[in-house]
Amino acid sequence: MRSISVLALVAALPALALPAYALAADIDAPTEVDQIVITAGRAADKLSETPVSTTVIDAQTLRQRQAVVVSDLLSRTPGVSVTRNGGVGGSTQVRIRGAESDQTAVLIDGVKLADPSATGGGYNFATLLAGDISRIEVLRGPQSTLWGSQAIGGVINLITETPTGPLAGTAVVEGGSRATAYAKVGVGAGGDWGGWRLAAGSYTTAGVSNFDKAMGGREKDGYHNASVSGRLDLNLTDWASLDARLSYAAGRNEYDGFPAPLFAFADDPEYGKTKELVSYLGARLSNFDGALNSRIGYAYTQTDRDMYDPSSSDPKTFDARGTDNSLEYQGTWTISPVWRAVFGAETERSWFRSASPSFSPDVDRHATGMDSVYGQLQAKPIDGLTLTGGVRHDDHDTFGGATTYQAGAAWSPNGGATVVRANYGEGFKAPSLYQLYSDYGNTDLKPEEARSWDLGIEHSLLEGRLRGAITYFSRDTRNQIDFLSNNTPPNFGGYANTARTKADGVEVEAGFKVNSALSLTANYTNMDAVNRSAGANYGKDLARRAGETASADAELTLPNGLNGGVTMQYVGHSFDNASNTRRLKSYVLTDVRVAYPINDTFELYGRIENLFDQQYETLYRYGTLGRGAFAGVRAKF
C-alpha cells in the first residue's frame, strides 16, 4: 500500500489512536453500534450482527451537512471516490474501493437504478440531489449474492422519508454563488392505516466552464434540475399491506465538446437533457404469527437522454432511452431465535434504443433478460456470534449462468463494545446491452467477476462516546470488459473480456463525542487499485483512483441551538490515463457551515464550500467548483 501523506495522517489521527464505525451516524447513544440497517441482509439487522463493511449517513447528518448534491456527501465516506465532468450536473462517477463506476449497485428504497442505454449500463449520479432522502446506507465490497449484477464495488441504498404521524411538512429555500438557487418541499401524514408523502424540488446554477478555466475555458455551463416524488402505504389488514412509490427527475446540463475546425476540447454551446423515472408497486404479507414475511413487487425504471448542438445544422446529436422491468418475490423466514433465512426470485427485462440523428438515421433497439434465485441463511449459535452464508444463481438470455457466494461472521464478545468482522463476497456484472449489441458489441461476452474478502475490528470506550474501526480489504476482478482497438474497418475494434484488476487497502474510521456540544469524526483510506491485464499497462494504477483519501469533521451545538461545523476532505494524487503519464495533483477542500433555529418553525443556515478556493481537477481539463457561499432557511409546519 501507499505511504501515508502527512495531511491524511493528521486527518486520521483519532482513528489511528483507537479503532469507530458508521461515522456518519449519531454517536450520542451507547448502543449506536446496534442501530438497525436493512441493506446488508435485505432485512432488519443490528449493525453489530452484520459482517459487511457499512457506513450509514442518517437524517441528522444530512441536515447538519446541509446536503444538496448526494455525490459530494458520498465522496467523504470511507473507500468512496467521486469524479465529475465539470460542475454540478456534469457526468458524475462514484467508485467504491477502486471498482469501476458501473460496478456499483445503486438503489432507491431497494429499487435498482441503472441506465440500460449507457455504454456500461451503470448509474450516472449527475441528477441525484438530496431531495426527500432521509438516510443512505453504503455497503463496501462485492454484494451480488443478494443484490445481483453490478454489485462488485458495493451497494448504495438511498432511503426516502417515511410518512408518520399527523399531517406535517418541511420546506427549504437557499441561494448563493454562481446564481445558484435550491428549493424543496415535502408534506405527508401517517397512522395505523399507513401513510402518504409528496415531495418536490428545484435546483438551478450558472455553474462553471466545463472546459477548465485554467486551460482557457470562459463560457459558463449551467445546470437545471426539477424533481417530484410520492409514496403511499396502505395497511389492509394486520397481515397484508400495499405500497407504491414514484419519483421523477429532469435535468438540463450544458457542457463543452470538440468543435470544428480543430476538434479539440474547448468551449461550445452543447447541452443535454436527462429524464429519470422510478416506479414501484408492492404487496407485503405476514404469515405464521409473523415468522414468515413476504414481499411481491414490480419495479419499472426509465432513463431518457438527449444531446444537442445548437451550432449544428441538425441540432439533435444523440437520442437514447433505456428501460428496466423487474418482478420479484422475497421471503424472510424467522425459523427460530437462532436461524433466519432470506430468499427470493427475480425476473428482469432490460431494453434500450439509441440513435445519432446528425450522423445516421439508423436506430438501434435491443433487449435482454435475466432470471435469478438467491438465498441467505443467518445463524446465531452462541451469544455475540452471527454467521451468514448465501448463494445466488442468475441466468442471462445471452451469456448463460453465473453463480455467486457469500460467507461472513460478526463476533461481539462483550455486548457490543467490540465487534470483529470477517466477510468473503463475490460479485458479477452482466455485459451491458451496448457492449453486447452495438456496432462494437460482442454477444460472446462473459460477465465480469470479482472475489473479495475483508477483515475488520471496531471498539468503543467511554460508554460509546469514543469509537474506532479498522478494516483491511482485498478484491480481484476478472473477465473485465474492455474496448480493444484494431486496424480492421469499419469499427476498428470491439469489446472483449480482457481486463483484470486488483484492489487492496485499509479503511480507518473514528468518532469522539467530546461532550454534549462537540463531536469529532474522521476517516482515512489507503488503497492500491492496479491494472492486472497483460500488456504495457500491467501494474499501473487504475485511472482516476486516488491512492489516499481522508475526511475529518467537527460539529458544535450550543445550548441556544446555534450549531455549526467544519469538514476537511483530502484526496491524494491520481492518474487520468491508463499509462499513468498524466498525473492529477492531490488537493484539500474545506467547508464551514452554521445554522440557527429562530423558533420551532424556522431555521436559518449558511455555508462556505471550498473555503480556501483550492484549484484542483478530478478529470484532466475539466473545471471544478471554486469557493462558494450559500444561505437559506428551513421550515417545518
DRENPATOR-923293 format. One record per residue: residue in one letter; y, x, z of N, C-alpha, C in turn. Coordinates in steps of 0.05 Angstrom, whole numbers, plus 5000, padded with zeros to 4 digits. Atoms other than C-alpha are relative to their C-alpha. Layout:
! residues N
aYXZYXZYXZ ...
This chain:
! residues 637
m497650175000500050005000502550175000 r497549855003507350204992501150095027 s498649914976511450595041502049795008 i498350214989515650145085502950094999 s497249935001523150165070501349955027 v498750014974527950245128501049725005 l499050274996531249565117497849805006 a502250194995524749195112498850045027 l501149954973522249535175501849885021 v498250124981528449325212499749705001 a500350295001527648615188497449905013 a502650094990520448605211499450115028 l500649874974521148975278498949815021 p501250184980519948355321497149944993 a502850065008513548225281498250245005 l501649764995511248945287499550045029 a500349974972512348935361497849825011 l502150184991507748345370499249824978 p500950175021503447975322501049715003 a499650294997507146995300499249864975 y501150165022505346465256501649764995 a498450245006508445875220502850035008 l497349934991515246195227502049774995 a498050205006518745615195499949765018 a500350244983516245125247501650045026 d498649994974519644955313498250145021 i501749854980517245445367500749925028 d499350094974520045045425497649955018 a502250104984513444755448497850215002 p502249814997507845195477497749954981 t502350075017502844815433500750004971 e499150005028506644955368497850094982 v502149905017500745335341498049784993 d501850225005496844685345501349764986 q498950215017501444275301498049924979 i501950115019497843845251500850074972 v499649945028497144085179497949844984 i501850175015493943685123499050124974 t500649895026493644125061497550185000 a502149804999488744665083497249874997 g502750125000482844185093500049724987 r499750275011485343555056499549795021 a500350194977485143225125501750125022 a498449914978488943275190498550215017 d501349794985487343935225502150135018 k498349844984490244325282500350284987 l499549745013493444965257498250225012 s501749794988489445375307497149984991 e502750035010483045105275499750044970 t500049965028484945275204499750304993 p500449725007482345925173501950104978 v498349925023487345925115502850095010 s497349914994493946315119502049794991 t498350235006499145765123502850045012 t497350024989506645715131501049714997 v498950275000509945055149503050015002 i497150045000517144905132500549715008 d499850274990518744295174502849894995 a497550145005524443785172502450145014 q497949864985528444165225501050244985 t499349765015528244805184501549934975 l498650095024530244435121502949935006 r497350084992536244155158501750245008 q498549774991538244795192500950184978 r499449825023537945205128501849874979 q498450155019541944665092498950024972 a501549955025536644695037500949814978 v499550165024538444454967497950074979 v501849915021534244884919497450095014 v502549944986526944904942499050284995 s501149735006525145554907501550215016 d498649814983530645914946498850025028 l501250014973527445695011497250134999 l502749895002520445884987500150314998 s499849715004522846584969500250155026 r499749864974523846735043497549965017 t502550034985516746565064498150244993 p501749765004511347105071498349984974 g501749995023507847315007500949864976 v499050165023512146894961502450144987 s497849885015516747174907500949804979 v498850195019521446794860501750154980 t498349905021524646984794501149764985 r498750235013529546554755501750114977 n498549935023532646584686502949915003 g497250084995539946564708500449855025 g499250154976543046084757498149765004 v501650234994540445434786499549834975 g500750155024536745034733498650164979 g501449835018534245634695497050005006 s502949994996526645714685499450165025 t500449884974524045874755497050045005 q502849934996517546234770499550075030 v500749954972514346224840497250125000 r502549864999508746724853499150045029 i501149964973504246754915498150244999 r501749764998501247424934499550144973 g500249855025502647714865498649864978 a501350155022498947184825502049914979 e498250105020501746914761501349745009 s498550254992506846344766498449754994 d501550245007502045864732497350005014 q502550004983496546044783500649905028 t499450144975499845644838499749704996 a500350305001497744924850502349885016 v497650134988504044514865499549705003 l500650284995503343834897502449865012 i498150164985507943274919498549775012 d501750194986504642844971497150004990 g502749975008498043114947499449964970 v500350045028499242954873500850264985 k499549745013498743574829502249984979 l497949985019504943764789499350224980 a500549795021503944134723501249894974 d498950075027506444134651497950084979 p502049935020500644094602501150104974 s498949915025505444244545501150295002 a499049734996507644914576497950204991 t501849795010504645564550497650045019 g502249964981500645684614499249755015 g500750254987500544964637500949985029 g499150004972504045134703502549835005 y497650164993509844814740502550185001 n497449875000517045024730501749885023 f498550104976520944974796502949954994 a497150025006527644924759501249745009 t498950274994528544174770499549915029 l500850094974525844154841502150065021 l498049984979531244024893498849885025 a501150094974530143864967499849705001 g500250295001531743134957499049875025 d501150154977527442695002497650155013 i502249854989522643255021500550045030 s499749974971521443275096498250235011 r501949794990516043825101498750144976 i501449855020512944375059497950175013 e502349834990506144695071499350194978 v500749795019504745355036497450135008 l502649874996497545595032499850244983 r500149755015496446315011497050084996 g502849925007490146554976498749784983 p501350205018485346204927499049765016 q500750254986484245474946498749804981 s501150185020480445194886497849835009 t502250174991474644924926500949725006 l498950274994479044344950502049914979 w497750075016484844374901499750064970 g500649985029481644554834501550224985 s498849815018484844914776502850085009 q497449874995490945364784500450115028 a499649914972490045484859498850275005 i500849724997488946234851501850155020 g498249874981495146484886500249845026 g499950184977495445884933500949734992 v499350285003497945174942502749965014 i497550094988504944894955500049695000 n500050294998504944174980502649915012 l497550114992511543804984499649725011 i500650264988511243215032502649865004 t497550154999516542675027500349855026 e499450154976519842275082498249765003 t501750234994515341765115501649785013 p498450214988518541085129498849905027 t500850104974518140895203502349865013 g497950124984522040445250501649804984 p498350205013527439935234501650124977 l498449915023531939965173502050215007 a498249784995535640625171500350174975 g499449845024538641115121501350265007 t498749744997541241815111501650054974 a498449935023546542095064501150285004 v498949735000549042785045501950024976 v498249945022555142985004501150285005 e499049734997557143714992501250104974 g498849885023561344124945500650295005 g499349724995563244844934500350164975 s499549815022563545454889498749924974 r501050055028562345434814499949714993 a499850295006564544704813497449855006 t502650124992558144514849500449755017 a499950254984557143814876497149905004 y502750094994550943534910500249765018 a500150244983549442854939497249885000 k502550144998543342484963500249785020 v500150224982541841834998497249895001 g502650124997535641515026500149785021 v500150234982534040855060497249905001 g502750104998527640565087499649865027 a500750144975524140175142496950015001 g502950014996517140145172499349865025 g501050144977512839805223497049984999 d502950035000505739575237499049924973 w500950105027505539265168499950224979 g499849795020507039925133502850114999 g497349905002513640175106500850034971 w499049955027518140295046502450195002 r497749825000523340815026500950044971 l498749935026528140924967501950225004 a498249774998532041554954501050074972 a498849915025536641834900501750255006 g498449764996540242494889501350084973 s498649905023545042834842501150285006 y499049734996546843564832501250094974 t498749895024551643904784501450265007 t498749744996554344614777500850114973 a499149875024558345004726498350254995 g501949785003553545584740501350274994 v499149735009554046304716498850044972 s501149945026552546614649497150075002 n502949935001545146614634499650294991 f499949725009546447274597501750145021 d498749874977548247744654502950094994 k497249935003555747844663500350304997 a499949705002554448594673499350104972 m500749925027551648604602501949904980 g498050115019557548234572500049704999 g500050305001555947504586502549895011 r497550124991562147084592499949695001 e500250295001560146364577498349905023 k501550114978558045984639498049794990 d502250195007551545594634499549825023 g500250204978551644964676497449865002 y502450154995546344514704500749735013 h499650274988545943774720497249885005 n502550114992540343414756500449735014 a500050264987539142684776497249925006 s502750074993533142414813500049755017 v500550234984530341784844497150005009 s502850014990524141664886499749755017 g500650234983520741104923497150005008 r502850034991514540944963499749745015 l500650254986511240324991497250025012 d502550004986505740295043499549735012 l500750264990502139645060497450015015 n502450024984497139555116498949724997 l501150265006492938975090498449895024 t501650074977488038965148499950245018 d500349764983486139425205498250214988 w501849815012481339765157500750064970 a499349965029484839735088503150014997 s497149975005491739955063500450094971 l499349915027495240074997502550175002 d497549855001500540594980500650074971 a499049945027504740714918502450185002 r497849814999509541284903500950054971 l498949945026514141434845502450185004 s497649835000519141994832500650084971 y499149935027523242164771502450185003 a497849815000527942744758500750074971 a499149935027532142904696502050225003 g498249774999535643574686500950084973 r498949895025540143874633501050285007 n499249734994540844634634500950144974 e499049845022545045074589498850285003 y501149734999542145754570500850164976 d499349825023543146344524497550084985 g502349935017538846574467500550254983 f499949775017538547044408501449924973 p498650115024543946824358500250204978 a499549835024544947084287502850125002 p501849865018546447564258498450225013 l501449784987544048074309497349925012 f502450104988538647634340499350165025 a500349874974539747994406500949815022 f499350184978540347654474503050015004 a497150014997547447414481500849715006 d499050274996551846814497499649834975 d500050205021550546194455499949735013 p499750264988551145444464497449845004 e502550154997543845254471499749865027 y500550154975541544754523497349864998 g502550144999535244394545500149765018 k500350234982533343734576497249975009 t502750034989527443624622499949745016 k500550254985524742964649497250025013 e502649984986519242944702499549735014 l500850254987515542314724497450065015 v502449984984510442304781499549725012 s500650274989506941654800497250015012 y502650014986501141484846499649725012 l500850254988497440854867497350045013 g502549944986492040884920499349795021 a501050184979487840494969498550175021 r501449864978485340735037498349815015 l501950174986479340465072498950155025 s501249894975476640585143497649845007 n502550134994469440425159498650135024 f501749904978464440515215501750095024 d498249954977469740475270501750254996 g498349775006473940995235498650264995 a501549755005468341505226500250094971 l499849945029468941465150502749894990 n497550085012475841455118499950084971 s500249965029476141375043502749954987 r497550045016481741424992499250004971 i500450025029481541204920502849994988 g497349985011487641394878500150064971 y499549935028490341424808502850124999 a497449865003495941914790500650044971 y499049955027500041974727502550175001 t497649835002504942534712500750044971 q499049955027509242644651502450185000 t497849825003513843204631500950004971 d498749995027518643174571502050225000 r498149785003522243794548501150004971 d498649985026527343824491502050225001 m498149785002531544424469501749964976 y498150045021537744414427501850254995 d498149795007542244904390502149874983 p497850145015548844564370501050154976 s499049845022550545144324498149994976 s502050015022544345004281500449754983 s499850235018544244534221498149785008 d501950194989538244204254499950055030 p499549924972540444194328497550005018 k502350014982533744004359498050214992 t501749785006529644634363497249985011 f502750034988523744414406499849735014 d500550274989520643764429497150015011 a502749994989514743734477499649785022 r500750194978511243224522497250075009 g502649954989505443344569499449785021 t500850214981501642814609497450075013 d502549964985496242824661499249745014 n501150234986491942244684497750095017 s502249924983487342324743499249775018 l501150214983482841854782498250155020 e501549854980479842094848499149825023 y501050114975475741904908499850235020 q500449814978476042274974499049865025 g501050104975472042155036500250205022 t500049834976472942435106498249885020 w502150124982466842325150499850175025 t500349874974467142505223497149945010 i502850044994459642585234499549995030 s500249984971460342775307502450165010 p497849824991465243145352499750294990 v500449725009462143785324500350024970 w500249985029461443625250501949814986 r498450165017466243365197499750084971 a500349955029465443305122502349884984 v498150095019470743245068498850034973 f501449995026468043074999501549814981 g498750175019470442764935499250064971 a500449975029470342694859502649934986 e497650045015475842724808499450004970 t500149985029476542594734502950024990 e497349945008482642864698500150024969 r499649985028485242784627502950094994 s497449885007490943214600500549984970 w499350035028494743124535502750134996 f497349905006500543474501500649974971 r498950025027504843414440502450194999 s497749835003509743934415500750034970 a499049965028514044054353502550175001 s497649845003519444524329501449894975 p499050145024523444064282501750184982 s498349845016528244604259498550214984 f501649805014522545054236497749874984 s502350115013516844594217499849705007 p500350284995515643844210497349935014 d502650054989508543914238500349945030 v500150074972506943614306497250065010 d502649944988501343894349499349805022 r500950194979497343394391497250085008 h502749934991491443584434499649885028 a500750114974487743314495497450135009 t502549904989482243544541499649865027 g500650134974478843304605498350185017 m501649854981475443564667499149815022 d501150164979470843234717499150195023 s500549824978469943524787498749865024 v501050094975466043434851500450235020 y499649794980467343804917499149905027 g500750074973465243824989500650235019 q499549804980467244195052499049915027 l501150074974463744205119501350165021 q498849874977467144365184498349975024 a501750014975463444545248501550135023 k498849884976465844675319497750035020 p502549974983459444945352500650075029 i499249944972463045205414503049975002 d497250034995469845125445501650244988 g498349795010475145505407499250124973 l501049905025470945655345499849784979 t500150195022471845275279499050144975 l501149895025467545435218500349814977 t499850175024468645165148498550134977 g501349915024464745225084500149794979 g499750205021465744885017499150104973 v500849945027463544864945501249794981 r498950185020466544554882498850074973 h500849965028464044454811501849844982 d498350135020468544304752498750024973 d501150005027466144104683502249944980 h497850025019471244214628499049934972 d500850085026470843904559499550234981 t500149785019471844574524498450235010 f501349754992469545164566497449955016 g502550064985463944814606500650005030 g499950034972462844904680501150245015 a499049794982466045304737499449915028 t500750064972463545334809501450205018 t498549834981467745604867499049945028 y500950024973466145724940502250095020 q498249924978469845795006498550015026 a501149984973467946015076502150135018 g498049894982472346135136499449945029 a500350044972472846175211502750045014 a497749974982478346075263498950005029 w501149974972476946315334502450025019 s497950004980481546155392498750015028 p501649974976478146435454501549925026 n498550064975483746275504501949764998 g498550245001486145585488502450004982 g497850005020490845755430501950235002 a498249774998494646365456499450214980 t500949815020490546795409498349854980 v501750115021487646585342499350224981 v500949815019483447025298498949844976 r500950145024482346805226498750194980 a501349865022477647035171499449804979 n500450205021477146705104499250144973 y500849915027473646815037500449754982 g499550225018476046384979499850094971 e500149955029475046334904501949804986 g498250165016479846064852499450024971 f500249985029479845894779502349854987 k498050155015484745664727498949954972 a500950075027482745284665502050094979 p498149935022485745524599501849764994 s498150225006491945114582499449894972 l500350125026492044654522501250174978 y498749825020496845134487498250244995 q501749765004492145724499497449934985 l502550095014486245314472500549924971 y499850155026489144934413502550064983 s497749945016495845214390499250194976 d500549825022496445654328498950275010 y501049754988494946234375497649965018 g502150084981489445864412497350114994 n502749905002482246044424498249815017 t501750194986477145504441497650135014 d502249864986472246034465500950125027 l499049894975476646204525498449905024 k501350074975473446204594502249975021 p498050034979477046014658500750275014 e499349774984480846544697498749965028 e501550014974477146714762501150205020 a499149824979479147014828498249985025 r501449994974475647234892501950145019 s498149904980479547364955499049985028 w500650024972478847495028502450095016 d497949904983483747565085499149985029 l500649984972483447725159502650025015 g497550004986488847575209499749945030 i500050064971490547525283502849925007 e497450084989496247165318499749985030 h500050014971498247175391502749905010 s497550104988503346845436500150085029 l499449934972506547025502502349825010 l497750144989511646715549499949704994 e500550295005508646015543500749914972 g499550065028509246035468502750074989 r497449935009516346285464500050244981 l500249765016514246945433497349994985 r502450025016509346925375500050214978 g500249815022506847415324497349994986 a502550005016501647485269500050234979 i500349805021499048005221497549924984 t502250085017494547855161499650204977 y500749835023491048315111498649834979 f501350155021489148025043499350184977 s500849865024485648254980499049804980 r500950195020484647884915499550154974 d500749895026481148074850499849774980 t499950215021482547654787498850114975 r501449925024478147694726500349794978 n499850185023477947384656502849884997 q497350115002485447304659500849994971 i499350045029488247034594502550154993 d497749845009492947484556500249964970 f499650015028496047484487499650274988 l500649745013493248034442501350004973 s498749985026497548254384498350164981 n501449845021494648504319501749984974 n498650005026496848604247498949814980 t501350195018493048024218501749744998 p498550245003497247464189498149765000 p497150074999499146904195501150025029 n499050024972499446924272500450275014 f499749724989498847674285499250015029 g501049984972494947554349499149735010 g501050254988491947044396499250065029 y500749984972489546914467497150085003 a502849914994483347244498499950055030 n500549944972480247354567499750305004 t500149704999482048094570501350125025 a498449884978486548174631498549985026 r501150004974484448354701502150125019 t498049914981488848444762498950025028 k500949984972488248634835502550005018 a497750004981492948494894498950025028 d500749984972492348704966502550075016 g497649954984497248745023499849905028 v499850084972499548585093502449825003 e497850184994503748005117500450005031 v499449994972507148065185502249805006 e498250214993510747495220500650005030 a499450014971514347385286502149785005 g498050194991518346865324500550035030 f499349974972522046915390502149795008 k498150204989525246325427501350145024 v498749844980530146755467500749835024 n499350194979532846165507500449734986 s499650275011534745435496501950004977 a498049995021540345655449499250174976 l500449805021537746245408497150034993 s502649955010531646315364500150214978 l500149795020529646915322497349994985 t502549985015524446955266500250224979 a500149795021522347485216497350014987 n502649955013517047635165500350244981 y500049775017515148235123497450014985 t502349985017510348315064500050274986 n500449755014507748975037497649964981 m502150085019503648864973499950194976 d500549875026500549234915498849804982 a501150175021499548794854499950154974 v500249815022496849214797498349894978 n501550065025494049154727497450165000 r502649875001486649304723498749964972 s501050035028485949164648499850284987 a500349755014483349724605502450044981 g497849955018488850064566502250175013 a497849824992495450434572501349925027 n498650104976497949994630498249985024 y501950014978491850074674501250145025 g498949884976494050194746503049955004 k497150054997501349984733500549755016 d499250244985504949484777500349764981 l499650245016504848774751503049944999 a497250055004511548574723501149795019 r498450194984516648234769498749935026 r501150034973512648314833501150235018 a498949804981516548674887497850085019 g502049904981512149114930500649945029 e499250074973516148944992502049775000 t498150214995519648315015500149955030 a499650064972522548125082502249805004 s498050204994526647585114500349995031 a499550024971529947535183502149785004 d498250234995533446925213500749985029 a499150064973537546785275501349735000 e499050274998539046075296501149955028 l498750044974544045895351501049715002 t499150284995545245195381501349995027 l498550014975550645095434499849725012 p500350264986550744535486501749774988 n498450215012556344165449499149924973 g501250085025551944105388500750194977 l499349815021555344655347497650194996 n502349825006549845055312500650164975 g499749835024549445605261497850204998 g502149805004545146155234500750204979 v499749795019544546785194497250064989 t502549935012538946935144500450254982 m499949765018537847625112497350024985 q502449985017532947705055500150264985 y500349755015530548365027497849984979 v502049995022526948434960500050294989 g500349735009524349124942500150024969 h499949965029524549424873497549904986 s502250095017520149164817500450104972 f499749925029518949284743500049754983 d499750235016520948804689498049994976 n501950005023515549014639497450125009 a502749914993508149174639499750305001 s500249715001509149904623501650145022 n498549904977513649994684502250194992 t497949835009519150324644502849885006 r497550134994524549814663500049915029 r500150044971526049824738502349825009 l498050174987529649274776500450095028 k499349884974533249524838499549805022 s500350164976531949274908502749885007 y497550134992537148814939499749855027 v499950154975539248465003501949774997 l498350245000542047755007500449905028 t499350104973545647495069501449734997 d498850274999547146755082500849945028 v499250094974551046475140500649704998 r499650295000551745745160500949905027 v499150134976554745285212500049704996 a499950295001554344545229501049905027 y498950124976557744095279499849704999 p500250295000555943375297502549875012 i497650144991562342955302499349785020 n501050214983558542375333497149954992 d502850055006551742045328499549934971 t500350085028553041855256500650234980 f499149805020556642435222499850285010 e500149724994555643185220501350154977 l498849835019559943695184498550264999 y501549755002556744325157501250174977 g499149825021558244925114498450265000 r501549755002555145575090501350184979 i499349815020556546205051497450144991 e502449885011550946445006500850274987 n499549735010550447184986502850105010 l497549944986555947345036501450254990 f498849745008557048065012500050034970 d499850005029556847874938498350224987 q501949805010550748304924499549954970 q500650015028549748454850497050084997 y502949955002542348414832498849864976 e501450135021537248204780497249925010 t502850064997530647834785498550024974 l500949955027529747884710502050174985 y498249825015532648414664501849844982 r497850115017539248204631500749715007 y499350284992539347514666501950005024 g498050024979545147324710498849885026 t500850114974544547164784502649915014 l497750124986549046804834501350205019 g498449844982554547184869500749845025 r499250144976558046964933500849724994 g499350285004558646214940500549875027 a499450144975561745774994499749704995 f500650285003559545055005500549855027 a499550174976561544495054499249724994 g500850275004559143795065499949845025 v500350184977557843205110497449864998 r502550154999551342885132500449765018 a499750244985550742185157497349865003 k502450164996545341745187501049725009 f499150284995546040985191497749815003 
